Amino acid sequence: MTGTGSSSDAQAASVRGGVLAAAIVSLVTLGIATFELSMGDFPSALVLMGILPLAALLFFACLLWSASQLLRVRKDGAKFAVPFAICVATLLALQYAPLQQIYLGQNFWRHRADRNGIVERVENGELTPNVDYNKNLIALSRRDAHVSAGGDLVIEDVDEGVYVLFLTSRGFRHYFTGFLRVPPNGDPKKFFEFADRPPSQLVRYDKEWWFVAN
C-alpha cells in the first residue's frame, strides 16, 4: 500500500510539474508574439533577434516533450495529455489569434488622450522640431517619451494641417510602424514618409488616426 501511494504521489507531482512547465513556456511564447512589435525599436531589435530563435526552440522542445507524454495516457490517465493540449492551444493561438492587433488596440486607446494632447501642442506651436539633423523630428521630453518609440515624433506641416506620427517601432533601413494623426481633409498616403512608395500597412483606428507601416 505504501509503495502504491508513493507511486501515485510521484505521478501527480510529475503531471503538475509538466503542466506548469508547458504553461510557462506557452505564456512566454504568446507574450513574445504579442509584444514583438513593441520590441522592434533599435536596440531592442537586437535583443529580439536573439530571443525569438531561443523562444521558438524552447517551445518546440516543450511540444515534443509533451507529445511524448501521450504514451503514458493509456497506463496513467488522461491527465498526461494536458501539457500537450496546452501546447496545441498555444500553436492555434499563434496561428489564428490576432495577437499583435490586440496589442496595437490596447496601445492606441491607452495612450490616446496623451497623444491628442501632444497633437494640440504641435498645432499650437508649443512643440516644434528640435533635432538639428532632421527638420521633421521632435524629441519629446522624458515625461512624454512613452507615447512614441524612441521618444521621437515625426511631423509634417502642410496646408491642410499637421501630420503627426507616433512610432510604435523603428527597425533597420528606416523601417517603422506607428499611429499617424492625419489633419482634417488629409490623406495618410500623402505623408512625406510615403513619397517614394505607398505604406505597406494602412489601418484606420479613428476619424483622424491610422496605423501605418512603410
N, C-alpha and C positions, 0 to 999 in steps of 0.2 A: 504494500500500500504506500509506503513511504517513497519507494522508487518511482511509482506511477505518479504520485503527487509532484515530485521533483521534476519529472519529465514534462508534466503539464505546465508547471510554472515556467520552465525553461522555454517551452514553445510559446507561451503567452508573451514572455519577455522578448523573444525573437520577433514575433509579429509586431509588437508595439514599437520596437526599435526600427524595423523595416518600414512601417507606416510613417513613423516620424521622419526617417531619412528621406523617403520618397516625397513627403510633403514639403520638407525644407528645400530640397533640390528643385522641386517643381515651382515653389513660390519664388525662389531666386531667379529661375529661368523666366517666369512670367514677368517678374519685376524688371529684369533687364530688357525684355522685349517691349514692355510698356514704356519705359523711360529712356529707351535707346536714343530717341530723337533729342531729348534734353541734354544728353551726354555727347552730342555731335560737335559741340563747340571745341575749338582748339584751346588748350592742350588736352581737354578731356577725351577727344577723339583718339589720342594716342593710347590712353588707358583702355578705352573701349576696344581698340584693336587687339589688345591682349586679353581682355575679359571675355569677349564674345567666343573665341575658339575654346577657351577653357570651360566656359559655361556649357557650350554645346557638347564638349567631350564628357563632362561630368553628367549631363542629363542622359546622353546616350549610354553611358556606363550604368546609370541607375535604371534605365529602361531594360537593358539586357539582364541586369541582376534581378529585377522584379519579374521578368518573364521566366527566369529560371525557377522562381518560387512557385510558379503554377504547377510544377511537377509534384509539389507537396500537397496540393489541394485534395487529391483523392484520398490520401492517407491521413492528413492532419486537419482538413477542413477548409471551407471556402475563405476563411479569414486570410489565408496566404495569397489570395488573389487581389487583396485590397491595394498593396503597393503598385501592382501592375495597372489596376484600374485608375489610380491617381495619375500615373504617367501617361496613360492613354488619354485621360481627360485633359491633361496639360497639352498634349500634342494637338488635340482637337481645338483647344482654345488658341494655341499658336497659329493654327491654320485658318480658323474661321472667325474668332472673336476680333472685333475692331479695337485692338489694344491701344494703338497709337492715336486713333481717333478719340478714344476715351480720355487719354492724357491731354490731347490738344483742347478738347471741350472743357475739361477742368481748368486748364491753364488760361483759356480765354476768359471764362466767366469769373475766375478768382481774381484776375488782375484787371478786369475791365474798367472799374472805377478809377484805378490809379492811372491806367493808360489814357482814359478820357481826359483826366486832369492834366496829364503831360501834353496831350494834343492841344488843349486850350492854352497852355503856357507857350507852346511853339507858335500858335496862331497870334497870340498877343505880343510876340517878340521878346518874351521873358527868357525863352531858351533859344539860342542861336548856335549855328555851327561854331565849334571851338577847338577843332583839331586842325593843326596847321597844314598837314599834308592832304586833307580832304575837305572840300568846301561843303560837302553834303553830310558830314558826320557831326553828331553831338555826343560828347562823352558825358554821361549822366553822373550826378553826384552819388556817393555811396548809398544815400538814403533811397534813391530811386533806381539804382542799378539792377535790382532784382526783376524788373519788368521786361528787360531785354538782354539776351545772351551777350556776355562780354561787357555789359553796361553801356552799350552804344546804341544810338538811334541813327537811322538813315532817313534823311528828309529830301524832299524836292519841292521847291516853292514855284508854282506855276500860276497862270492867270486865274484858273478856277479855284485855287486854294492850295493847301499844303498836303502833300503825300507824306505820311509818317510810317516808317517800317520799324516794328518792334521784332527783333530777331528771336527765334526760338533755337536756332543752331547756326553755327558757322563752320563750314568744313574746309577742305583743301581746294585750291584752284578757284577761289571766290564762290564756292557753293554756299548757299544759305537757304534757310526756311524762316518764315515769320508771319506775323499778323500785320497786314498793311491797311492802314486807315486811308481811305480814298475820300477826297473832298467831294461835296455835292456836285453832281454832273461830271464827276471824274470817271476815269476808266482804269482799272488796275493794270491793264495791258500797256498803258501809256507811261507807267512809271519808268523812270530813266534806266533802271537796272535791267529792264527788258527790251532795251533799244536794239540789241543785237539779235536776240531771239526771244520768242514768247515764253511765259512761265511754263514750267513742266507740271506744276500743280496750281490750281486756282479754285478755291472752295469758299463760297460765301458763308460768313458766320453771322452777319448782321447787316443792317442797311448800308453802312459805310465801311464795313470791315470784311477783309478777305484773308484767308490763309494762302500764302504763296510760296513757291519754291522755284529756283532758277535751274 
